[in-house]
């Protein structure tokens, strides 16, 4: 699934995102609005990881 598809189905996929990154709040998910860069930023913020690590995790999520 590419990121355009994820963005289009964001409402449906929020549960999957919440499962993968349980520390993200509902407000975080609303703020992300399906935007990849915003999700990377929120993962960095909540988990204290480098941007490269957050991007790697999002890439993994996108492929699954």
C-alpha positions in Angstrom: 0.0 0.0 0.0 1.5 3.4 -0.9 1.2 6.5 1.2 -1.6 8.0 -1.0 -3.7 4.9 -0.3 -2.9 5.2 3.4 -3.9 8.9 3.4 -7.1 8.1 1.6 -8.0 5.4 4.1 -6.6 7.2 7.2 -9.8 7.0 9.2 -9.9 3.2 8.7 -6.2 2.7 9.4 -6.0 4.8 12.6 -6.6 1.6 14.6 -3.7 -0.2 12.9 -1.5 2.8 13.6 -2.6 2.9 17.2 -1.7 -0.8 17.5 1.7 -0.3 16.1 2.5 2.9 18.0 0.4 2.6 21.2 1.9 5.7 22.8 0.3 7.9 20.1 -2.8 9.6 21.4 -6.1 10.1 19.6 -5.2 13.8 19.4 -1.9 12.8 17.7 -3.7 10.8 15.1 -6.1 13.6 14.4 -3.2 16.0 14.0 -1.4 13.6 11.6 -4.4 13.6 9.2 -2.8 10.9 7.2 0.4 12.9 6.4 3.5 10.8 6.4 5.8 13.5 7.6 3.5 14.4 10.5 3.4 10.7 11.6 7.2 10.5 11.5 7.4 13.7 13.7 4.9 12.3 16.2 6.8 9.0 16.4 10.0 10.9 17.0 8.3 13.0 19.7 6.6 10.2 21.6 9.3 7.5 21.3 12.4 9.7 21.4 13.9 8.1 18.3 15.9 9.7 15.5 14.1 10.8 12.3 15.8 8.0 10.3 14.4 5.4 12.8 10.9 6.9 12.7 11.0 6.9 8.9 12.2 3.2 8.9 9.2 2.3 11.1 6.8 4.1 8.9 8.3 2.5 5.8 7.7 -0.9 7.5 4.1 0.0 8.3 3.5 1.2 4.7 4.8 -2.2 3.4 2.5 -4.2 5.7 
